[in-house]
């Protein structure tokens, strides 16, 4: 994928929006009425080739069944005439790893001009990369014990029960018992459901950056050359 730096004028608002979502660890894709990709942030770029892909200038899921659901939600958002709907989610499978969670949001017509014609916003969460919720939050919200909260965070992070057991210095059967209690108290039935629940909880927790770290750029798809993605550097 060819990339070159650029600082086009008039893109400050889309760039700001993408940087905000980047600070929360979310991938973001802005699409126009033709489903063409206009903008994406660095986390969105990371998702390409890892569950999502580009077909021409359209965002698609690599998994066929997931892509059918994703395209249907995008079409529904574009076809809606009743004003903006709330986010609708779809799982995007990716082999043995936890699936990506993609929220599809229709943008109001009065904000589309300042977003260079973007009509749909895709917000992507990677449960394996999101900052885990503080254990105290899980203890307060679900009545988990500290041990159960630790196991819940490990499960959402994609760790096997044996790995969690080694880390905690306990038997696998003990961790398995904790995990069953976690599912019962959170009213979830699987690792994916638990990940989705905790992902919703951690969305307001901004990603921490090391001091002095240079923010990653956001990206714009060139409108005059189909095969070129150009980088928008943060001003200042």
N, C-alpha and C positions, 0 to 999 in steps of 0.2 A: 504494500500500500504506500503510494508516494505521498510524502508530506513536505511542505515548505512553509516557512514562517511568513506571516503577513499581518498587517494591522489595518484592516479595512475600516473606513469611516462609517458611522451610522449603525454599528453593531454593538454598542456599549450595553444596551439593555439585554439582548440575548446572552451576551458574554457574562454579564452580572448574574443573570438567572442561573446559568449553568455552573458558575463558580459557587453559588450558594448551595446547590444540590451536591456539588463536589465536596464541600466542607462536611456534609452529612454522610459521605461515603456512598452516595447513590449515583448510578449511571442514569444519564438523561439523554433522550433523543427527541428532537423537535421535528415534526413532519408537516408537510403542506397538504393541501386538499387532494393531491394526486398520490399521497403516501410517500412522496419523495423526501428523503432525509435532508434537512437543512443544516441542523447543528447537532453536535454531541459533545459531551465533556470527556475528560480523560478516563474516568471510570467506565463510561460507555464504550470507549475504545477498547478497554480491557475485556469487556464482555463479548466483543466481536471475536469469533473463533473459540469462544468458551460458552456455548449455549445459544448465542445469537450470531447472525451473519448478515452480510449485505448481498442482495441480489440486485445487481444494477445499483440503483440508489434507494432501494427499499429495504427496510429492516425486516428480517425474517428469523424464525427459530430454526436451528439446525435439525431438531427433531421434528419429523413430519406431522405427527399428531399434535404436538404443541403448537406448531406453526398454523395449523388449521384454526385452532382456538384463538391464537393471537390475531390472525388476519380478520377473523369474524368480529372480534372486539374493536379493532381499528375501524372496520367498515361501519359498525354500529355507531361508533363515536362520530364518524364523518357524516353519517346519514341522519343523525339526531337533529330535530328542528325544535325541540322543546327547551332549548337553553342548555347550559353545561350540566352534565351529569356528574355524579360522584365517581371517584376512581373505581374501575372494575379490574379485577386481578386475574392473572392467568399464570399457571406454573409452566416453566420451560425446562424440560428434562435435559440432563446432560450426563448420561451414563451413570456411573456409580456415585457421582457427587450429588450433593443436595441441589435441587432444582433452583433456578433463578425465579424470583417473584417479579412479575412485570405488571405495573399499574398503568392502565390506559385512561387518560383524562382528556375530555374534549375542552378546548379553550374557547372562551367567549369571543364573539366576533369583534367586540370593541377593543380587545387586546391584541388581535392578530396583526394589525398593521405595525405595531411597535416591535413585534417579534418576527418581522419580515415575512408575514404571511403564514406563519406556523398555525396549524389548526388542531393538531393533536400532540399531546405531551406523553411520552413513555418514560416512566420512572422505574428503574430496575434496582432491585435489592439482591445482593448475593449474601445469603445467610452465613456462608463460610468466611466472609470478609468483614461483615458488619461488626462494629464494636459490641461486645456482649453487654447485656444490662448488668448493673451492679447487683451483687448477690442480695444486698439489703432490699432492693426493689422486689425481687422474687419472693423474699421472705415475707414482706409486708403485703404484697398483692395476693399471693396464693397460699400463704401459710406454710411455705416450705421450711424445713430445717436448714441450717447452714450446709450440711452435707448434701441434702437433696438439691439445694440451689447450685452447688458446685457441680454436681452430676448433670443437672439440666443445662448449664452453660457448656459443659464438655460435649454433651450430645448435640447441641445446636452448632457447635464448632466442628462437627463432623468426626469427632474422635470415637474410636471403638470402645466398647465397655472394658475391654482388657487394658487399653491404654489408660483409661480413667482409673481403673483399679490400681495399676502400677503407680500412677501419680499420687494416689491417695494412700497407698500402702495397705490396701484391703483386698479381700477376695472378690473375684468376679461376681460370684453369687450375691455378695452384699451390694455391689453396684447395680446388679440387675434388679434387686429388690427396690433400691432407691429409684431406679428409672420407672418402674411400674407405679410407684407412689407419685412420682412427678407427673406422669401422664394422667393419673386419676385426679390429682389436685388441680391441674391446669385444664382438665377436660379435653385433652388431645389424645389421639390414638396412634400417632406415629412420629418419627423424627421430623418429617416434613411439616406436619401440622404444628408441632412444637416450635420449629424454626420460624414458621410464618407468624405465630403468635408473638414470639420474642422479638422478631424483626419489627413488628408494629410498635412494640414498646420502646425499642432503641432508636427509632427514627429521630426523636428530638435530641438525641445525644450527639453533639457535634464531634466530628473526627478530630483528634488532637494531632498537631504537626510538631515536629521537633523544632526547637528554636532556630531561626535563621534559614529554615528550609524554604526553597524557592517554590511558589505555587506552580502546579502544572498548568500548561496552557489548555484552552478549550479549542474546539475545532469547528470549522465551517466547511460544508461541502460546496465546492466551487459550482456556480450556476452556469459558467461558460465552458467548462471542460469536464466532461463526464467522469473521467478517470482520476481526478485530482482532488485530494483533500488538503485544505490549507489551514494553517494554524493561526489562531488569534492569540497573541501574547497579551497577558494582563498589563494594562497601562500602569505607569508609576514605578 
